[in-house]
Amino acid sequence: MKKKVVVPAVLLAVVLAAGGLYFAHNQALEKASAETPAAPPPAPIVAGTVAQHDVPIYLTGVGTVIAYNTDVVRAQIQGQIISINFTEGQTVHAGDLLAQIDPRPYQALIDQYTGNLERDQAQFKNAQANLTRYTTLGQKGWATPQLLETQQAQVGELQAAIKADQALIDAAKVQLSYTRLTSPIDGVAGIRQIDVGNIISPSNTNGLVVVTQLHPISLIFTLPETNLPQIQQQQQNTKTPLAVLAYNQDNTIQLDQGVLGLVNNEILQTTGSIQLKANFDNKANRLWPGELVNARLLVETRHNGLTVPASVVQQGSKGPYAYVVNPDNTVAIRSIKVAQIADGQALIDSGLQANEQVVVDGQYKLQPGTHVTLLHGQAAQEQAAQDALQAPIP
Protein backbone atom coordinates (compact mmCIF):
# COMPACT_ATOMS: atom_id res chain seq x y z
CA MET A 1 0.00 0.00 0.00
CA LYS A 2 2.83 2.47 0.73
CA LYS A 3 4.44 1.99 -2.76
CA LYS A 4 1.26 3.07 -4.56
CA VAL A 5 1.22 6.39 -2.65
CA VAL A 6 4.90 7.29 -3.31
CA VAL A 7 4.85 7.03 -7.16
CA PRO A 8 2.12 9.66 -7.79
CA ALA A 9 3.83 12.01 -5.42
CA VAL A 10 7.08 11.74 -7.36
CA LEU A 11 5.27 12.40 -10.66
CA LEU A 12 3.59 15.50 -9.24
CA ALA A 13 6.94 16.88 -8.12
CA VAL A 14 8.40 16.41 -11.59
CA VAL A 15 5.46 18.20 -13.27
CA LEU A 16 5.69 21.15 -10.88
CA ALA A 17 9.43 21.50 -11.51
CA ALA A 18 8.95 21.47 -15.30
CA GLY A 19 6.24 24.15 -15.08
CA GLY A 20 8.50 26.36 -13.01
CA LEU A 21 11.29 26.06 -15.57
CA TYR A 22 8.90 26.96 -18.46
CA PHE A 23 7.57 30.01 -16.62
CA ALA A 24 11.09 31.22 -15.86
CA HIS A 25 12.15 30.73 -19.50
CA ASN A 26 9.16 32.78 -20.76
CA GLN A 27 9.96 35.60 -18.37
CA ALA A 28 13.55 35.69 -19.62
CA LEU A 29 12.41 35.85 -23.27
CA GLU A 30 9.95 38.69 -22.57
CA LYS A 31 12.63 40.64 -20.72
CA ALA A 32 15.09 40.20 -23.58
CA SER A 33 12.56 41.35 -26.19
CA ALA A 34 11.74 44.45 -24.09
CA GLU A 35 15.42 45.38 -23.85
CA THR A 36 16.15 45.03 -27.65
CA PRO A 37 13.11 46.30 -29.71
CA ALA A 38 12.87 45.39 -33.38
CA ALA A 39 14.23 48.00 -35.86
CA PRO A 40 11.47 50.02 -37.64
CA PRO A 41 11.05 49.42 -41.37
CA PRO A 42 12.62 51.95 -43.80
CA ALA A 43 10.43 54.97 -44.51
CA PRO A 44 9.26 55.18 -48.15
CA ILE A 45 10.12 58.53 -49.75
CA VAL A 46 10.24 60.22 -53.15
CA ALA A 47 13.73 61.58 -53.92
CA GLY A 48 15.17 63.91 -56.52
CA THR A 49 18.57 65.05 -57.71
CA VAL A 50 20.08 68.51 -57.37
CA ALA A 51 20.30 69.84 -60.95
CA GLN A 52 22.82 72.34 -62.29
CA HIS A 53 21.98 74.67 -65.21
CA ASP A 54 21.49 78.32 -66.18
CA VAL A 55 18.66 79.85 -64.14
CA PRO A 56 16.94 83.20 -64.83
CA ILE A 57 16.51 85.48 -61.81
CA TYR A 58 13.21 87.34 -61.72
CA LEU A 59 11.74 90.14 -59.63
CA THR A 60 8.02 89.53 -59.31
CA GLY A 61 5.30 92.12 -58.83
CA VAL A 62 1.59 92.60 -59.41
CA GLY A 63 0.44 94.95 -62.13
CA THR A 64 -2.50 96.19 -64.18
CA VAL A 65 -2.74 96.16 -67.96
CA ILE A 66 -3.55 99.54 -69.50
CA ALA A 67 -4.27 100.45 -73.11
CA TYR A 68 -1.38 102.09 -74.91
CA ASN A 69 -3.83 104.82 -76.01
CA THR A 70 -7.45 105.38 -75.01
CA ASP A 71 -9.67 107.86 -76.87
CA VAL A 72 -13.26 108.87 -76.22
CA VAL A 73 -14.81 109.72 -79.60
CA ARG A 74 -16.79 112.91 -78.92
CA ALA A 75 -18.66 115.29 -81.19
CA GLN A 76 -17.18 118.74 -81.79
CA ILE A 77 -20.48 120.08 -83.15
CA GLN A 78 -24.12 119.58 -82.36
CA GLY A 79 -26.36 117.57 -84.63
CA GLN A 80 -28.50 114.51 -85.13
CA ILE A 81 -26.91 111.09 -85.58
CA ILE A 82 -28.15 109.71 -88.91
CA SER A 83 -25.99 106.55 -89.06
CA ILE A 84 -23.79 104.32 -86.90
CA ASN A 85 -21.04 102.76 -88.95
CA PHE A 86 -19.39 100.32 -86.53
CA THR A 87 -20.28 97.38 -84.34
CA GLU A 88 -19.33 97.07 -80.68
CA GLY A 89 -16.04 95.20 -80.24
CA GLN A 90 -15.00 95.83 -83.83
CA THR A 91 -11.36 96.41 -84.69
CA VAL A 92 -11.09 99.87 -86.25
CA HIS A 93 -8.30 101.85 -87.85
CA ALA A 94 -7.42 105.51 -87.67
CA GLY A 95 -9.75 107.47 -89.96
CA ASP A 96 -12.50 104.84 -90.12
CA LEU A 97 -16.00 106.34 -90.09
CA LEU A 98 -17.80 105.48 -86.86
CA ALA A 99 -20.93 107.67 -87.11
CA GLN A 100 -22.42 110.39 -89.31
CA ILE A 101 -24.05 113.59 -88.04
CA ASP A 102 -26.63 115.21 -90.33
CA PRO A 103 -24.45 117.41 -92.60
CA ARG A 104 -27.23 119.47 -94.25
CA PRO A 105 -27.18 122.50 -91.90
CA TYR A 106 -23.42 122.83 -92.32
CA GLN A 107 -23.56 122.30 -96.08
CA ALA A 108 -26.17 125.06 -96.25
CA LEU A 109 -23.78 127.44 -94.50
CA ILE A 110 -21.07 126.63 -97.04
CA ASP A 111 -23.50 127.34 -99.87
CA GLN A 112 -24.47 130.67 -98.28
CA TYR A 113 -20.87 131.77 -97.75
CA THR A 114 -19.97 130.66 -101.26
CA GLY A 115 -22.78 132.87 -102.64
CA ASN A 116 -21.49 135.84 -100.66
CA LEU A 117 -18.00 135.18 -102.00
CA GLU A 118 -19.19 135.13 -105.60
CA ARG A 119 -21.15 138.35 -105.07
CA ASP A 120 -18.16 140.14 -103.56
CA GLN A 121 -15.90 138.83 -106.29
CA ALA A 122 -18.24 140.27 -108.94
CA GLN A 123 -18.34 143.62 -107.16
CA PHE A 124 -14.58 143.55 -106.81
CA LYS A 125 -14.18 142.96 -110.54
CA ASN A 126 -16.47 145.89 -111.30
CA ALA A 127 -14.67 148.13 -108.79
CA GLN A 128 -11.32 147.27 -110.37
CA ALA A 129 -12.67 148.20 -113.82
CA ASN A 130 -13.99 151.52 -112.49
CA LEU A 131 -10.65 152.20 -110.84
CA THR A 132 -8.88 151.61 -114.16
CA ARG A 133 -11.22 154.03 -115.95
CA TYR A 134 -10.95 156.69 -113.24
CA THR A 135 -7.18 156.40 -113.27
CA THR A 136 -7.12 157.06 -117.04
CA LEU A 137 -9.49 160.01 -116.63
CA GLY A 138 -7.41 161.36 -113.78
CA GLN A 139 -4.30 161.29 -115.89
CA LYS A 140 -6.11 163.46 -118.43
CA GLY A 141 -7.43 165.77 -115.71
CA TRP A 142 -11.02 164.73 -116.14
CA ALA A 143 -11.31 162.97 -112.70
CA THR A 144 -10.61 164.48 -109.33
CA PRO A 145 -8.08 162.91 -106.95
CA GLN A 146 -10.88 162.41 -104.39
CA LEU A 147 -12.80 160.22 -106.84
CA LEU A 148 -9.72 158.10 -107.43
CA GLU A 149 -9.10 157.67 -103.71
CA THR A 150 -12.72 156.67 -103.11
CA GLN A 151 -12.58 154.09 -105.85
CA GLN A 152 -9.29 152.68 -104.51
CA ALA A 153 -10.85 152.35 -101.06
CA GLN A 154 -13.82 150.50 -102.49
CA VAL A 155 -11.49 148.05 -104.25
CA GLY A 156 -9.63 147.43 -100.98
CA GLU A 157 -12.88 146.94 -99.09
CA LEU A 158 -14.08 144.33 -101.55
CA GLN A 159 -10.73 142.53 -101.37
CA ALA A 160 -11.13 142.30 -97.59
CA ALA A 161 -14.71 141.08 -98.00
CA ILE A 162 -13.53 138.34 -100.34
CA LYS A 163 -10.94 137.19 -97.77
CA ALA A 164 -13.62 137.19 -95.05
CA ASP A 165 -15.96 135.17 -97.26
CA GLN A 166 -13.23 132.63 -97.95
CA ALA A 167 -12.44 132.35 -94.23
CA LEU A 168 -16.13 131.69 -93.49
CA ILE A 169 -16.21 129.01 -96.15
CA ASP A 170 -13.09 127.35 -94.74
CA ALA A 171 -14.57 127.43 -91.22
CA ALA A 172 -17.83 125.97 -92.47
CA LYS A 173 -15.96 123.20 -94.25
CA VAL A 174 -14.22 122.36 -90.99
CA GLN A 175 -17.60 122.24 -89.27
CA LEU A 176 -18.86 120.02 -92.05
CA SER A 177 -15.92 117.64 -91.59
CA TYR A 178 -16.89 117.31 -87.92
CA THR A 179 -20.13 115.66 -89.01
CA ARG A 180 -18.02 112.55 -89.71
CA LEU A 181 -17.07 110.98 -86.38
CA THR A 182 -13.96 108.92 -87.16
CA SER A 183 -11.58 106.79 -85.11
CA PRO A 184 -8.47 108.74 -84.09
CA ILE A 185 -6.36 105.59 -83.53
CA ASP A 186 -6.11 101.92 -84.42
CA GLY A 187 -7.87 99.91 -81.75
CA VAL A 188 -11.02 98.17 -80.60
CA ALA A 189 -14.37 99.93 -80.27
CA GLY A 190 -16.16 99.53 -76.97
CA ILE A 191 -19.82 99.86 -76.00
CA ARG A 192 -21.84 102.38 -78.05
CA GLN A 193 -23.05 105.26 -75.91
CA ILE A 194 -25.66 106.83 -78.24
CA ASP A 195 -28.13 105.59 -80.85
CA VAL A 196 -29.23 106.70 -84.29
CA GLY A 197 -31.66 109.62 -84.21
CA ASN A 198 -30.35 111.16 -81.01
CA ILE A 199 -28.79 114.60 -80.78
CA ILE A 200 -25.12 114.62 -79.97
CA SER A 201 -23.10 117.65 -78.90
CA PRO A 202 -19.73 118.52 -77.33
CA SER A 203 -21.43 118.56 -73.92
CA ASN A 204 -22.07 114.79 -74.06
CA THR A 205 -19.31 113.58 -71.71
CA ASN A 206 -19.70 109.90 -72.66
CA GLY A 207 -19.28 110.66 -76.32
CA LEU A 208 -20.06 108.12 -79.01
CA VAL A 209 -17.71 105.26 -78.05
CA VAL A 210 -14.34 104.57 -76.42
CA VAL A 211 -11.59 103.21 -78.67
CA THR A 212 -8.65 101.49 -76.97
CA GLN A 213 -5.34 100.63 -78.62
CA LEU A 214 -4.24 97.05 -77.93
CA HIS A 215 -1.16 96.79 -80.17
CA PRO A 216 1.09 97.58 -78.44
CA ILE A 217 -0.24 97.50 -74.89
CA SER A 218 1.27 98.48 -71.55
CA LEU A 219 1.57 97.01 -68.08
CA ILE A 220 2.17 99.06 -64.95
CA PHE A 221 3.47 97.07 -61.96
CA THR A 222 5.23 97.77 -58.68
CA LEU A 223 8.29 96.39 -56.92
CA PRO A 224 9.80 97.18 -53.51
CA GLU A 225 12.08 100.19 -53.60
CA THR A 226 14.92 97.96 -52.32
CA ASN A 227 15.02 96.37 -55.81
CA LEU A 228 15.72 99.69 -57.53
CA PRO A 229 19.57 99.60 -57.27
CA GLN A 230 19.62 96.08 -58.72
CA ILE A 231 17.45 97.15 -61.65
CA GLN A 232 19.54 100.25 -62.33
CA GLN A 233 22.76 98.25 -62.16
CA GLN A 234 21.45 95.67 -64.61
CA GLN A 235 20.29 98.40 -67.01
CA GLN A 236 23.77 99.90 -66.97
CA ASN A 237 25.40 96.51 -67.53
CA THR A 238 23.21 95.34 -70.42
CA LYS A 239 22.54 98.69 -72.16
CA THR A 240 19.34 97.09 -73.51
CA PRO A 241 15.75 97.04 -72.24
CA LEU A 242 15.15 94.37 -69.62
CA ALA A 243 12.71 91.57 -70.46
CA VAL A 244 9.35 91.40 -68.66
CA LEU A 245 7.09 88.34 -68.61
CA ALA A 246 3.36 88.64 -67.93
CA TYR A 247 1.57 85.73 -66.22
CA ASN A 248 -2.03 85.17 -65.18
CA GLN A 249 -2.96 85.56 -61.53
CA ASP A 250 -2.18 81.95 -60.54
CA ASN A 251 1.10 81.90 -62.49
CA THR A 252 0.04 78.96 -64.66
CA ILE A 253 -0.04 80.68 -68.08
CA GLN A 254 2.51 83.01 -69.63
CA LEU A 255 0.45 85.65 -71.40
CA ASP A 256 3.14 87.57 -73.26
CA GLN A 257 6.73 88.78 -73.18
CA GLY A 258 7.70 92.43 -73.47
CA VAL A 259 10.37 94.89 -72.44
CA LEU A 260 10.73 97.37 -69.62
CA GLY A 261 9.94 100.85 -70.92
CA LEU A 262 10.00 103.05 -67.84
CA VAL A 263 11.10 103.19 -64.23
CA ASN A 264 8.99 105.93 -62.69
CA ASN A 265 10.77 109.10 -61.60
CA GLU A 266 9.71 108.87 -57.95
CA ILE A 267 9.15 106.29 -55.23
CA LEU A 268 5.69 105.91 -53.69
CA GLN A 269 6.47 106.88 -50.12
CA THR A 270 3.14 105.57 -48.80
CA THR A 271 3.98 102.00 -49.87
CA GLY A 272 7.76 102.12 -50.26
CA SER A 273 7.53 100.83 -53.82
CA ILE A 274 8.55 101.90 -57.29
CA GLN A 275 6.30 101.85 -60.35
CA LEU A 276 7.52 100.34 -63.61
CA LYS A 277 5.93 100.30 -67.05
CA ALA A 278 6.46 97.52 -69.60
CA ASN A 279 5.30 97.40 -73.21
CA PHE A 280 4.08 94.32 -75.07
CA ASP A 281 3.28 93.66 -78.74
CA ASN A 282 0.22 91.69 -77.61
CA LYS A 283 -0.19 90.04 -81.00
CA ALA A 284 -2.37 87.27 -79.55
CA ASN A 285 -4.57 89.72 -77.58
CA ARG A 286 -3.92 87.81 -74.36
CA LEU A 287 -3.46 91.05 -72.44
CA TRP A 288 -6.58 93.15 -71.99
CA PRO A 289 -6.97 96.64 -70.49
CA GLY A 290 -7.81 96.50 -66.79
CA GLU A 291 -6.54 92.92 -66.38
CA LEU A 292 -4.66 92.11 -63.16
CA VAL A 293 -1.52 90.09 -63.93
CA ASN A 294 1.76 89.02 -62.36
CA ALA A 295 4.87 90.59 -63.86
CA ARG A 296 8.33 89.03 -63.80
CA LEU A 297 11.25 91.31 -64.49
CA LEU A 298 14.37 89.44 -65.66
CA VAL A 299 17.34 91.03 -63.92
CA GLU A 300 19.98 88.29 -64.15
CA THR A 301 20.76 84.81 -65.45
CA ARG A 302 22.58 82.62 -62.91
CA HIS A 303 25.03 80.39 -64.77
CA ASN A 304 25.41 76.81 -63.43
CA GLY A 305 22.81 77.45 -60.77
CA LEU A 306 21.63 74.65 -58.48
CA THR A 307 17.92 73.87 -58.51
CA VAL A 308 15.64 71.43 -56.72
CA PRO A 309 11.87 70.96 -56.73
CA ALA A 310 10.20 73.54 -54.55
CA SER A 311 8.81 70.83 -52.24
CA VAL A 312 12.36 69.98 -51.17
CA VAL A 313 12.62 73.24 -49.24
CA GLN A 314 11.32 72.95 -45.68
CA GLN A 315 10.98 75.76 -43.15
CA GLY A 316 12.28 75.43 -39.62
CA SER A 317 12.96 77.64 -36.64
CA LYS A 318 16.47 78.32 -37.95
CA GLY A 319 15.41 78.94 -41.53
CA PRO A 320 15.02 76.77 -44.63
CA TYR A 321 16.46 73.28 -44.72
CA ALA A 322 16.33 70.09 -46.79
CA TYR A 323 16.65 66.35 -46.16
CA VAL A 324 19.66 64.87 -47.97
CA VAL A 325 19.83 61.12 -48.71
CA ASN A 326 23.18 59.63 -47.67
CA PRO A 327 24.89 56.78 -49.55
CA ASP A 328 23.76 54.32 -46.81
CA ASN A 329 20.10 55.28 -47.42
CA THR A 330 19.81 57.34 -44.26
CA VAL A 331 18.78 60.98 -44.26
CA ALA A 332 20.38 64.07 -42.77
CA ILE A 333 19.14 67.62 -42.32
CA ARG A 334 21.03 70.28 -44.29
CA SER A 335 20.53 74.02 -43.78
CA ILE A 336 20.19 75.80 -47.13
CA LYS A 337 19.91 79.31 -48.53
CA VAL A 338 17.25 79.87 -51.19
CA ALA A 339 17.66 82.59 -53.84
CA GLN A 340 14.19 82.29 -55.37
CA ILE A 341 11.30 79.89 -55.94
CA ALA A 342 9.62 80.08 -59.35
CA ASP A 343 7.70 77.67 -61.58
CA GLY A 344 7.97 74.91 -58.99
CA GLN A 345 11.78 75.10 -58.82
CA ALA A 346 13.92 76.50 -56.00
CA LEU A 347 17.27 78.11 -56.77
CA ILE A 348 19.78 77.23 -54.05
CA ASP A 349 22.53 79.67 -53.10
CA SER A 350 24.27 77.37 -50.62
CA GLY A 351 23.86 74.15 -48.63
CA LEU A 352 23.59 71.62 -51.47
CA GLN A 353 25.85 70.29 -54.19
CA ALA A 354 25.14 69.17 -57.73
CA ASN A 355 23.86 65.57 -58.18
CA GLU A 356 23.09 65.08 -54.48
CA GLN A 357 19.89 63.22 -53.71
CA VAL A 358 17.29 65.13 -51.69
CA VAL A 359 13.87 64.18 -50.34
CA VAL A 360 11.09 65.57 -52.53
CA ASP A 361 8.14 64.05 -50.71
CA GLY A 362 7.62 62.30 -47.35
CA GLN A 363 9.59 64.63 -45.09
CA TYR A 364 6.96 64.67 -42.34
CA LYS A 365 7.83 61.08 -41.33
CA LEU A 366 11.61 61.59 -41.18
CA GLN A 367 14.17 62.31 -38.50
CA PRO A 368 17.94 62.66 -38.90
CA GLY A 369 19.38 59.17 -39.37
CA THR A 370 16.11 57.55 -40.50
CA HIS A 371 16.57 54.71 -42.98
CA VAL A 372 14.60 55.26 -46.16
CA THR A 373 13.62 53.38 -49.29
CA LEU A 374 13.32 55.26 -52.56
CA LEU A 375 10.11 55.02 -54.55
CA HIS A 376 9.93 55.42 -58.33
CA GLY A 377 7.30 55.67 -61.03
CA GLN A 378 3.71 54.84 -60.07
CA ALA A 379 4.69 53.99 -56.50
CA ALA A 380 6.19 57.45 -56.09
CA GLN A 381 3.00 59.10 -57.39
CA GLU A 382 0.80 57.06 -55.06
CA GLN A 383 3.06 57.80 -52.10
CA ALA A 384 2.99 61.54 -52.88
CA ALA A 385 -0.81 61.47 -53.03
CA GLN A 386 -1.02 59.58 -49.74
CA ASP A 387 1.41 61.94 -48.04
CA ALA A 388 -0.62 64.92 -49.19
CA LEU A 389 -3.53 63.51 -47.18
CA GLN A 390 -1.51 62.47 -44.12
CA ALA A 391 0.92 65.37 -43.83
CA PRO A 392 0.16 67.63 -40.86
CA ILE A 393 -1.18 71.09 -41.62
CA PRO A 394 1.60 73.66 -40.99
Secondary structure, DSSP 8 states (H G I E B T S, - for coil): -HHHHHHHHHHHHHHHHHHHHHHHHHHHHHHHHHHS------EEEEEEE-EEEEEEEEEEEEEEEEES-EEEE--SS-EEEEEE---TT-EE-TT-EEEEE--HHHHHHHHHHHHHHHHHHHHHHHHHHHHHHHHHHHHTT-S-HHHHHHHHHHHHHHHHHHHHHHHHHHHHHHHHHTTEEE-SSSEEE------TT-EE-TT-TT-SEEEE--SSEEEEEEEEGGGHHHHHHHHHHH-S--EEEEE-TTS-SEEEEEEEEEEEEEEETTTTEEEEEEEE--TT----TT-EEEEEEEEEEEEEEEEEEGGG-EEETTEEEEEEE-TTSBEEEEE-EEEEEETTEEEEEES--TT-EEEEE-GGG--TT-BEEEE-HHHHHHHHHHHHHHS---
